[in-house]
Structures are given as C-alpha cells and as structure tokens.
Amino acid sequence: MNDRTTSDGTKDTSGPVARGDRMDSVTRAFVAHRSLLFTVAYEMLGSAADAEDVLQETWLRWAGVDPGTVRDPRAYLVRITTRQALSQLRTLGRRRESYVGPWLPEPLLTTPDVAEDVELADSVSMAMLLVLETLAPTERAVFVLREVFDLAYDEIAEAVGKSSAAVRQIAHRARAHVAARRPRGVASAAETRHTVEAFQRAVETGDLQRLLDILAPDVVLLTDGGGVVRAALAPVVGADEVARVLGRIAAAVSLQPTQVNGDPALIVRLGGEIDTVLALRVDDGLVTGLYAVRNPEKLSHLERETTLRR
C-alpha cells in the first residue's frame, strides 16, 4: 500500500499519494475552466497563439497554488489569466506598431453554440475585436471582464490591480469608447447568412452588378498579409474598388462557407490549400466590412473547431 498514517492514525499528507491527490484536484479545476480562460485571453489579445501562451503561464502559476487556500477557483484562475494577458498585451502593442500593413485578429473556426450565444458571438467577431484594439490594455481588460463575462467590480479590481472605484470609472470610459465605434446595427444570424451566401454566389460567378448590390457604398476591405504574403498595405474603400479587387481573385480560388468567430465566413482555397479567411460584417443586409486574413501564421487554428465559453 502507498497510504501512510501518522502515530495518531491520521493520513500522512506528505506522501506521494497526497501530492497526487492535490495535483488531480488542481488539474481538474484548470481543465474545467480552460475554455473560459482561453476565451478571456483571446478577447484581450486577438491572437489564439498568444492566448495559448497565456494559458501555459496560467497553468504554471496555478500548479504551484494550494487549492485548499482558494475559495473560488474560477475567479482565481481568471485573475491569473488576466494578469498574464495584460503583460502580453503590452508587449504585443509594441510589436504591432511595426506590423506590415493592417493587423487583423487571428480567426477561429468556432463551434455552432458560439453563434447561439449572441453576446459572446458579438464580442469575438472580427469587427468587435478590432474595436477592442483601440482601447488601452487596462481598459480592454476591464471592458471584457465586465461586459462579456459579467465579473463584479471587486473581482476585476483584483485582476487589474486597481481600486474598485477606479475600475468603475475605467468601465464607464471603455463602454462609451466602444459604443461610439461598434458596428452600426446588429444583423440577425439569418440575415447575415443570407447575405454571405449571396456574396459567395456573386464572387464565384463573377457577377459584378450583383456584387455591387450586396456591398455597401462605403464598404471597407482590410487584408492582413503580415509582410509574409501579398496583401494591400492600406484599407480598400468603396464598393467599386472592393468589387474590382474581388473580381480579380474569383476565377483562381474556391470558396468554402464556414463559421469564424461566431459569424458566417468564407475560407478561400487556392490549389486545395487555405489561402485566406474572409470574414464579413453585415449591416442592414449589406456587406459593410471585409476582413481578409492571409498571414499564414494566423491560419493554423482553422483545421479544428475552437470551443469558446463565458
């Protein structure tokens, strides 16, 4: 037997079994909340690869904690993740200043249940993640934890190292900032799907007029090649200009409908290989934004679905 007892008949908690029991408990808690922690990190960073790095750091710190001293494992883990993501976000901010061309979030192939959670789907959409990029790091953390995950101000204060009163002010400022920049209207899932399907048909058939009918007059196309592959170094603005760009690629590619970041999107394949992920923003039945991610380093999470949780 591996169990040992002391002279008073109680279990010896210093032995390998006790340590194994502790690690089982620690591991179970981390696994139970892993999808939530990944979602927190991804919404703060806009990068799945960096979110995975944050989770690795979170695990290393969590593995050294005595679970018996933790009242609420979920809150504790979110706090560790937030602190690690904030540190990473400040580093990423410096890197993105030298990024070649427009920077876009790393697209995720999401499970169907993400789209069913309207608030979660909105918060991880490409359009919203770009809005979040305009917030300062602490503002972004506070906004995400409060507006998306509904954490109490006291919990957020512990996570970001501010007073509860300061967090309330930051949350108010961040909400106003996001409200002024967020998508104009919220299209229903059915309307978005219908518009994406019509867009796909227009591109595949090379029907320029049909494409112009679907694109908003002030539509904006952003292409992220990261300096690795060919991409426009500035936004392409206006229905005529965007249609002209799309018309040049239609004949050489195949379009595969999919679900990216909770919204209908298209995977563009060239020679059978993923070349681009094209996410669309739809307002009032028209395409108002196109987000084309071409940087190969950002396409690795499209081979499998990613589970996001609140």
C-alpha positions in Angstrom: 0.0 0.0 0.0 1.1 3.6 -0.7 -1.0 5.2 2.0 0.8 6.0 5.2 -0.5 7.0 8.6 1.0 9.0 11.5 1.2 7.8 15.1 -2.2 9.3 15.8 -3.8 7.4 13.0 -4.4 10.3 10.6 -3.4 10.2 6.9 0.2 11.3 6.2 -0.3 14.2 3.7 3.3 14.5 2.8 3.5 11.3 0.8 3.2 10.7 -3.0 -0.5 9.8 -2.9 -1.4 13.0 -1.1 0.7 15.0 -3.7 -1.0 13.1 -6.4 -4.5 13.8 -5.0 -3.6 17.5 -4.9 -2.4 17.6 -8.5 -5.5 15.8 -9.6 -7.6 18.4 -7.9 -5.5 21.2 -9.4 -5.7 19.7 -12.9 -9.5 19.1 -12.7 -10.1 22.7 -11.8 -7.9 24.0 -14.6 -9.4 21.7 -17.2 -13.0 22.6 -16.1 -12.3 26.3 -16.8 -9.9 26.1 -19.7 -12.3 27.2 -22.4 -13.4 30.1 -20.3 -9.7 31.1 -19.7 -8.8 30.8 -23.3 -11.8 33.0 -24.3 -10.7 35.7 -21.8 -7.2 35.7 -23.1 -8.3 35.6 -26.8 -10.7 38.5 -26.3 -7.9 40.5 -24.7 -5.2 39.6 -27.2 -7.0 38.8 -30.5 -4.5 36.0 -31.0 -5.1 32.3 -30.4 -1.4 31.6 -30.3 -0.7 34.3 -27.7 -3.8 33.1 -25.8 -2.3 29.6 -25.6 0.9 31.1 -24.3 -1.0 32.9 -21.6 -2.8 29.7 -20.6 0.5 27.9 -20.3 1.8 30.6 -17.9 -1.5 30.4 -16.0 -1.2 26.7 -15.6 2.4 27.0 -14.3 1.3 29.5 -11.6 -1.9 27.6 -10.8 0.0 24.3 -10.3 2.0 25.9 -7.5 -1.1 27.0 -5.6 -2.5 25.1 -2.7 -6.2 24.6 -3.8 -7.3 24.4 -0.2 -6.5 28.1 0.2 -8.6 29.1 -2.9 -12.2 29.9 -2.2 -13.3 30.3 -5.8 -11.0 28.5 -8.4 -12.8 30.1 -11.3 -12.2 33.7 -10.1 -8.7 32.9 -9.1 -7.8 31.4 -12.5 -9.5 34.3 -14.3 -7.4 36.7 -12.2 -4.1 34.9 -13.1 -5.1 34.8 -16.8 -6.0 38.5 -16.9 -2.7 39.5 -15.4 -0.7 37.3 -17.8 -2.8 38.6 -20.8 -2.2 42.2 -19.7 1.5 41.7 -19.6 1.4 40.0 -23.0 -0.9 42.8 -24.4 1.6 45.5 -23.6 4.4 43.5 -25.4 2.1 42.9 -28.4 1.3 46.6 -28.6 4.9 47.4 -29.3 5.2 44.6 -31.9 2.1 45.7 -33.7 3.5 49.2 -34.2 6.0 47.7 -36.7 3.5 45.3 -38.3 3.5 45.4 -42.1 0.1 46.5 -43.3 -3.3 46.3 -41.5 -3.3 44.0 -38.4 -6.3 41.7 -38.1 -7.2 39.3 -35.3 -6.4 35.6 -35.7 -9.6 33.9 -37.0 -11.0 30.9 -35.1 -13.2 28.2 -36.5 -15.9 28.2 -33.9 -18.4 25.6 -32.7 -22.1 26.2 -33.6 -23.0 27.0 -30.0 -20.9 30.2 -30.1 -23.3 31.7 -32.7 -26.3 30.8 -30.4 -24.8 33.0 -27.6 -25.5 36.3 -29.3 -23.4 38.4 -26.8 -20.4 36.0 -27.0 -20.6 35.9 -30.8 -20.7 39.7 -30.9 -17.7 40.0 -28.5 -15.5 37.7 -30.6 -16.5 39.0 -34.0 -13.7 40.4 -36.1 -15.4 43.8 -36.1 -15.6 43.9 -32.3 -12.1 42.6 -31.8 -10.9 45.5 -34.0 -12.8 47.9 -31.8 -11.3 46.4 -28.7 -7.8 47.1 -30.3 -8.5 50.8 -29.9 -8.7 50.5 -26.1 -5.7 50.9 -23.8 -4.7 47.5 -22.2 -6.3 48.0 -18.8 -9.5 49.5 -20.5 -9.7 46.4 -22.7 -9.3 44.0 -19.7 -12.0 45.8 -17.7 -14.4 46.0 -20.6 -14.0 42.3 -21.4 -14.3 41.1 -17.8 -17.3 43.3 -17.1 -19.3 43.5 -20.3 -18.6 40.0 -21.7 -18.1 37.9 -18.5 -20.1 40.0 -16.1 -17.5 39.9 -13.3 -18.1 42.0 -10.2 -16.1 45.2 -10.0 -14.3 44.0 -6.9 -13.1 40.9 -8.8 -11.9 42.9 -11.7 -10.1 45.3 -9.4 -8.1 42.4 -8.0 -7.3 41.2 -11.5 -6.0 44.5 -12.9 -4.5 45.9 -9.7 -6.8 48.9 -9.4 -9.3 50.0 -6.8 -13.0 49.2 -7.3 -13.8 52.8 -7.7 -11.1 53.2 -10.4 -12.4 50.1 -12.2 -15.9 51.6 -12.3 -14.6 54.8 -14.0 -12.5 52.8 -16.4 -15.5 50.6 -17.3 -17.7 53.7 -17.9 -15.0 55.2 -20.2 -14.4 51.9 -22.1 -18.2 51.4 -22.6 -18.5 54.9 -24.1 -15.5 54.4 -26.3 -16.7 51.0 -27.7 -20.3 52.3 -28.1 -19.0 55.1 -30.4 -17.1 52.7 -32.6 -19.0 49.4 -32.5 -20.9 48.1 -35.6 -23.9 50.3 -36.5 -26.6 47.6 -36.2 -26.8 44.0 -35.2 -27.9 41.8 -38.1 -29.8 38.6 -37.3 -28.0 35.3 -37.9 -30.4 34.5 -40.7 -29.8 37.9 -42.4 -26.1 37.6 -42.1 -26.1 34.0 -43.5 -28.3 35.1 -46.4 -26.0 38.0 -47.3 -22.9 35.9 -47.1 -24.4 33.3 -49.4 -25.4 35.9 -51.9 -21.9 37.4 -51.7 -20.4 34.0 -52.3 -22.5 33.4 -55.4 -21.7 36.9 -56.8 -17.9 36.3 -56.3 -18.0 32.8 -57.7 -19.9 33.8 -60.8 -18.0 37.0 -61.4 -21.4 38.9 -61.4 -20.1 42.4 -60.8 -23.5 44.0 -60.6 -24.8 41.5 -58.1 -21.7 42.1 -56.0 -22.2 45.9 -56.1 -25.8 45.4 -55.0 -24.5 43.5 -51.9 -21.7 45.8 -51.0 -22.4 49.0 -49.0 -21.2 52.1 -50.8 -18.7 52.8 -48.1 -17.6 49.2 -47.6 -14.0 48.7 -46.3 -11.7 45.8 -47.2 -8.8 45.1 -44.9 -6.2 42.5 -45.9 -3.6 41.1 -43.4 -0.6 39.5 -45.0 1.8 40.5 -42.2 4.5 41.2 -44.8 4.7 37.5 -45.5 2.3 37.2 -48.4 0.9 39.7 -50.8 -1.8 42.0 -49.4 -3.0 45.6 -49.6 -0.9 47.8 -47.3 -3.8 50.2 -46.8 -7.6 49.7 -46.5 -9.5 49.4 -49.8 -12.5 51.7 -49.5 -15.7 51.9 -51.6 -17.9 49.4 -53.4 -16.3 49.9 -56.8 -12.8 49.5 -55.6 -13.6 46.4 -53.4 -15.5 44.8 -56.2 -12.6 45.3 -58.5 -10.2 43.6 -56.1 -12.6 40.6 -55.5 -13.2 40.3 -59.3 -9.5 39.6 -59.8 -9.3 36.6 -57.5 -12.6 34.9 -58.2 -11.5 32.7 -61.1 -8.5 31.2 -59.3 -10.0 30.2 -56.0 -12.7 28.1 -54.3 -14.8 29.4 -51.5 -15.9 27.3 -48.6 -18.6 28.6 -46.2 -17.8 28.2 -42.6 -18.3 29.7 -39.1 -15.5 32.0 -38.0 -15.6 33.9 -34.7 -19.2 33.1 -34.3 -20.2 34.6 -37.7 -20.7 33.1 -41.2 -17.5 33.5 -43.2 -15.6 32.0 -46.2 -12.4 30.1 -46.4 -10.6 30.8 -49.6 -8.7 27.9 -51.0 -6.0 28.0 -53.7 -4.9 24.7 -55.1 -6.8 23.0 -52.3 -4.8 24.8 -49.6 -6.2 27.5 -47.3 -5.0 30.8 -48.7 -7.3 33.4 -46.9 -10.1 33.6 -44.4 -12.7 36.1 -45.4 -14.9 37.4 -42.6 -17.8 39.7 -43.4 -19.5 42.4 -41.4 -23.2 42.8 -42.3 -25.4 45.8 -41.5 -28.9 46.1 -42.8 -28.4 43.4 -45.4 -25.3 44.9 -46.9 -21.6 44.0 -46.5 -20.0 46.9 -44.8 -16.7 45.3 -43.8 -14.5 42.6 -45.2 -11.6 41.2 -43.2 -9.2 39.1 -45.2 -6.6 37.3 -43.1 -3.8 35.9 -45.3 -0.8 35.8 -43.0 0.0 32.0 -42.8 0.9 32.3 -39.1 -2.7 33.3 -38.3 -4.3 30.4 -40.2 -3.2 27.4 -38.1 -6.4 27.3 -36.0 -8.6 26.6 -39.0 -8.1 22.8 -39.0 -10.2 22.3 -35.9 -13.0 24.0 -34.1 -12.2 26.1 -31.0 -14.6 26.0 -28.1 -15.3 29.4 -26.5 -17.1 29.8 -23.2 -18.4 32.6 -20.9 
